[in-house]
C-alpha cells in the first residue's frame, strides 16, 4: 500500500452504455457494475474521441484529440515521440501497466529512423502506448502464425486446448449437435456455446491476469495504474456456457430506427447503410442471433468483475484503489439500420463511464450521477492528478475530473468532439472519396449534435426534441436550425484553430522567454529607467553590464 492511490482502469471493448442495468437496460442485470456506480460517480454524457477502436484508444492513452496524436484509424501507428499517460506517470514514480488490449500499432519506421531497438526498454514502451506490458492481447488473430500467438493461446494449449489456432478453434468457435466446429466469425453461429469452459475464456483469463499483476504489485510497493482492457464483448460474438442461452428474443429491445432513415438521400449515410455490416444488422433475424450472445458476454464480464472486486476487497486493495470502468465505443446492433460502430449516434459514440474514488474527499459524491459533458481524454489528467503528476496543459487536452469526483468547482465543458477517417471503408470506395476528404467530425453541446461531413451536407440532430436521433436537420431551412448550424461551424473552427500540439512549450520554456530581458536581451527599451519599471529587475544586474 502507498500514500497515493492506485488506479484500476477497466475498459471493455465495444460495450454500449445502455446495455448495463445501471444505465437502464430492462433485462440485462449487471449487479457488480451497478455496485461500483453506487460507490462512485456514474457519468451519463461521456463521449469517445472516435467511434473506432484504435484512434479512440490512442486518445485515451495520450489525453489528446485524434487530430493531435495523428493515429486516425486502426493500424495507423502512434508516432514514436507522442507522449503517453504511461510516460507522465513514470515521471511521478508510478507504474503504468497493461493487462489486455490496446489496439496499438507501433511506429517501427520512426523507431528505426531514431535508432531505437524495439526490444529495448524504451522500444517496448514506445510499442505499447507507454505501458509496461504485463500481458498484451488484442485478440482478433484468426490465422496468425505460431510466432504471432498471444500468451492466451499458449495458456489454452497448456490446458489441453491444442490446435493450429486455439483462439479461433476454442474461444471463438462453437460446436453443433453433430460435433462440427463452427466459427463465430459467421453471425449465424453466435448462439452456440463457445468451445471452451467459462473459466478458460478470454474474459476469465484476463481477470485472472489482473489479479496476478496486483498480487505482484503488492510486493513492489510503487503506486500503479493497471489498465485492464477486455477484448469482449467485441465480435466475434460468442460466449461460453452458461451465458450462451441466458437470453433470447424476449430480452431483445426493439431497434431504434425509422423508414425515413432507411430512405435517406444523404450520400454518405446511404453508403453507410449499403455497407455489408449494416445490411446484415438491419435484418431482424441477425439481431435475434447476435444480441443474446452480446448480452451473455456482458453478463459474463459483470460476473468476472464481481469476482475481481471481491478478491480486491479480500486483499485490502479496494481501500486504496480508484476504479474506472468504461468502453472504447459502442455497437449499433441494428439501430438506425446500422451495425458495428463508425458513426456518431449515441449507441456508438457515447460510452459508460463510472469512477469510484475511495478517498475521503470523494465521500460526498458516492452514488452521484453526473450529466456533465466529459470526454475519454479526461481520464488521463484525472489519473495523473491522483498519482501525483504535475499538470501538463501544453500536452494534455483532456480536463481533470477530480472536481466532479470530490464535489468541488472547477470542471466545465461546452461541447465534446469526435472524429472519424473513413478512407479505408466501403463508403469511401462506393462514393469515390479521396483519402484526404474521407473525414467526418462531430461536435455535441448536450442538446445539438452536429456532424460535419467533408464534401457532403452536414447532419444535425436535436436530442431535446428527438432523443432517438431519427430526424436529420442538416439541411432544414428553419431559422433556428440555420443558426445552430452556423454556431456549431464556428465552434468547430475555434476548436480547429487551437494549438493542439504545443508539446515542446513547457512551463520552463515559457518562463525563460518571460525572463529573457533579465539576461540582457533588450528589445524595445528606451533607457534603464524604463527597463527597471517594466521588468522589476535592476539594470545593474545585467550580465554583461550595459550602459544606461
C-alpha angles and dihedrals in degrees: 000000000000138000089249120064122251120231127224107193110193119192124180116199117240096354115158116225092228096054093082124083092231087059093049110270106154099208108025107078116196105178097169095052088043089053090052089054090049091059096041143025121294115206119211099187106047116142134188123229092236133013090229128084103240104045092037091055094044088055090050092049095047102032087231138114120259093251088055102049094036100218093126102168143007109297095023105122122238104241114260093238097047109122115233138197089256091057092052094047093050089055087059093049096256129124123238107202131184125215108174137349133006104156085219120161111202121231094237093164091053092048091049091050090053094042095245115156107226089216094055122096091257092044093052092051091047088052095048103050090263093303128131099236110228087163126353118192124156095171115201095106106126098162106020120147120252092261089056095056121122126231086257090062089052089049091053090051090049089055092052098264095124126165141121088276113020094174091057100035098046115015095037106030135067135209123234127216090274093054094253116149110235124190120233089216082086108073093216089070096055095103094059120100112256112258093247134069115260093247090061097044123115094257095049092043094052091047089055091049092053088055090049090054095047091048090055092043091059088064092046098058099206119119113254147192112212117197105207101190116183122204094212148110081036115107140303081082105215131119134189125252133305090030096053095078103027090103135040142164091304090066097049115107116223112263121261104236145110137210089243090061091051091050095046119149093205104117097215095046089046089054091050092053090049093054114109098246092050093047088052098049093044086070114088095218090058091053090048090055099043107036096062089053091046090051090048091054090053092047089051090050091052092050092050091049088052088054091048095047092049090051090050090050090051092050094047092243096121091069092065106026128095108213121206121187123190147124135242093232140325137255129246097215091191097313112141086011089287140121136203111007131276100125138068111256112127096258090059107036103029116076139187114263124183124171120189114189115186095195118114091243089068096050095102094055100049108132093013122145115214123200092187116134105252134170134211089247088066092074094069097059090041092056091042091054092049093050096047103260120151113246113265107196090162088066110019116071097181123090127240111254094200093105089060092045092049098038096243134125124264109084122099136145130176098199145355128233132213130175138195133187108201097180090120095055144097087246094061092046096048092048094039090231113169118236095253092057100040094100137115129189129197127202119182127182098187094272109034120050113195122187119194110208110193109234094007139074115283123251121229131187128187104210091188096063095021109033091165091058095231100137120066111209094179094118099027112134093207108128096237092050091050090050093048092051091050091049092049093048089051091050091050090050091050091049092046092053093054115109097252095175111047092131093140096051095089121174088253092056091048090049091054090051091051093051097043090112090059089064093054102269097134116182119175100352116141099199144338094276091056090047093052092045094050100040105028089227124120110249089220090066093067117116119236091034115250128204121237 
